[in-house]
Amino acid sequence: MTAIVSYDAKCCKFEGEIMLKYVLALDQGTTSSRAILFDRNGDIIRMAQQEFTQHYPQPGWVEHNPNELFDSQFSVAARCLAQAGADASEIAAVGITNQRETTIVWNRRTGAPVYNAIVWQDRRTAGFCDELRAAGKEAIFAEKTGLVLDAYFSGTKVRWILDHVPGARAQAEAGELLFGTVDSWLIWNFTKGMRHVTDASNASRTLLFNIHTGTWDDELLDLLSIPRSMLPEVVPSSGVMGVMHPEFLGAGLPIAGDAGDQQAATYGNACLHAGMAKNTYGTGCFLLMHTGSQARKSANNLLTTVAWKRANGLEYALEGSVFIAGAVVQWLRDGLQLISEASEIEPLAASVPDNGGVFFVPAFAGLGAPYWDQYARGTLVGLTRGVTRGHLARAAIESIALQTLDIMACMEKDSGVSLSTLRVDGGASRNNMLMQCQANVLGVPVERPTVTETTALGAAFLAGLAVGFWESEEEVGALWKLDRRFEPVMSADQREKLLHDWHRAVERSARWIEE
């Protein structure tokens, strides 16, 4: 494919006739950074991945080193191209997707972070959220942001950094500090400080962004005592927003796509029309239903969020978030050392015919939608002398599917749409037992695509559309390909019994931590 690419982004130019073969997606996740090279058919040419350090300074606290996040992301990008034998001049655009609510504050002049990145799983600001709720502020945040007051989101994390890092508030008020979610941090570094931006999907996860006006909100900033000067410019999810400095990959590549990981996965799963839904099985589990140009308010404790922003304006989604999904398998591997490799979980769970009456509520970081219990903690119930490793493995797999069911029941009530199929993606979607269990408890088919890395694919689609690598949403939608369809086989009585016992287990995990 030969194309003429020409753009001007903040005085950085890239123009000329180039053989464009690929789009590079940078997927900065909670436990690893990945780079994936996609061709025009939406197929993966090469992928590189690198895990990075998780820091747990106190119970309930989770942090990352911001410099390690960037270094690992740059490293996998360079390695991906090298292993594919690709030249930077063959890349049409770069798309970025990221762990969304993770919060970084850095010095505008030096680029040095003032504190570690506070990860979306972190619960240190739960008490402050309670104070805001007690002061009657919950309705203001819900109306303007579509979110609930929870430590999950970025705004209270920024406030914590300003209040607890010596000198940070004074520097912020003097205009010396910048705040960003991980996408902002990556773009700022890749453009050598030329661009401080985020897209509307990431902005909508901060508790600072009015999803109806599409702008940062002064009232919310005042409530959280955050200076407006810290905030990035909000740009469309698809559009050239900066140019990667040539020193990184050898060419000044357009950064043309940016979306939070779950919105990107929705786009990559071709859920491009209202009523379509996908579930991503990663560290957490995230179910999104596209609601089109309408921001549909939830009456069932779900989130109303920006799906993405394109030239025709904002589009929205309903979302339910499960904090611990694939991470439960990591815990069985690293914490309990029940298995040595994550891939062992499926055959171990298959070694028993059922869960043996064991239910596992993996509320390690509290419970997300629809419970929003910041003080719940992980619970194993139904243990007897006959319980084996296999029963624990099966209960862990079932916990992921059952948490998803709780969200989908609320989503159908809010949307008025009965789900006919669920599209899935993420690493754990390759677990056939989990996908069959998901179909069984939902009572509808589950469709897994051939490319399960749809988070990265969505970022690639958004970037490629911005520069004409793909011409239309209809074209990228047609690239979605089915790998396997899982049909439900569980009887109604079995399903009802499983759900009844699951909800009894959830009740026992609730509000374990005393305020």
Secondary structure, 3 states (H helix, E strand, C coil): CEEEEEEEECCEEEEEEEECCEEEEEEECCCEEEEEEECCCCCEEEEEEEECCCECCCCCCCEECHHHHHHHHHHHHHHHHHHHCCCHHHEEEEEEEECCCCEEEEECCCCCECCCEECCCCCCCHHHHHHHHHCCCHHHHHHHHCCCCCCCCHHHHHHHHHHHCCCHHHHHHCCCEEEEEHHHHHHHHHCCCCCCEEEHHHHCCCCCEECCCCEECHHHHHHHCCCHHHCCEEECCEEEEEECCHHHHCCCCEEEEEEEHHHHHHHHCCCCCCCCEEEEECCCEEEEEEEECCCCCCCCCCEEEEEEEECCEEEEEEEEEECCCHHHHHHHHHHCCCCCCHHHHHHHHCCCCCCCCCEEECCCCCECCCCCECCCCCEEECCCCCCCHHHHHHHHHHHHHHHHHHHHHHHHHHHCCCCCCEEEECHHHHCHHHHHHHHHHHCCCEEEECCCCHHHHHHHHHHHHHCCCCCCHHHHHCCCCEEEEECCCCCHHHHHHHHHHHHHHHHHHCCCCCC
